[in-house]
Amino acid sequence: MGASMASQANRNEEPIIPKAYSIDLRERLVRAVEGGMSVRKAACQLMIDYSSALKGMGQFRRTGNVQPKRQGGYRQSILLQHSAWLLGWIEDKPDLTLAEIRQSLSQKGFG
């Protein structure tokens, strides 16, 4: 674990998640590369990661778009359609432990 990650873990802080490069920076990258500069040199000049610059140029060449892709994903919970049953069951048996709930869900094919 790197020093910064270790210090974050010690302070119980959320991990730092990098944000996408700004549209302006992406457009400057495209202008530089389209103007004849290599992707590596443009990345160095703009102080951005080479692999990100390469991916950004690939996206621009494929789509003509410099907008960042959506980060992360959204996956709907498999329990959502069963939430009424699950919440009712927990309400009927409020002393259930998490282990008991997990075991029951596993037996029902959710685990």
Steps between C-alpha positions, in 0.01 A plus 500: 500500500643839406572762762200714410265201497633389840452845651145512363423160651637616834277808497190298403437720198327403179741399223574770246333422168649693210263709292488499123717755321316819410348549155737793446804284568367225273442753221854638542634146471307441178614834353862425583493150351295606197756781455776244457627439852536141617259380767793438735641851455155662533432301818835609642441864405150500649621303805249218463548127514617354166263203511204732571605722210527197274155377602355849461641532148371154414154601616519824302608318185219244536220735598614855431407571862717609793230464768610275787339160520273429790703390800401201701194303432159443634379155572155457645483287812376146445298541819311807378210302354476305827531801731138489623538135604846558652399808699182326618699197613744717694210693654337172611826377653691810618746290702649338186874526477676597181648150485150346512375735228799417280456127555130514414564709188772257396262206537248685285761542225611857560850426614 
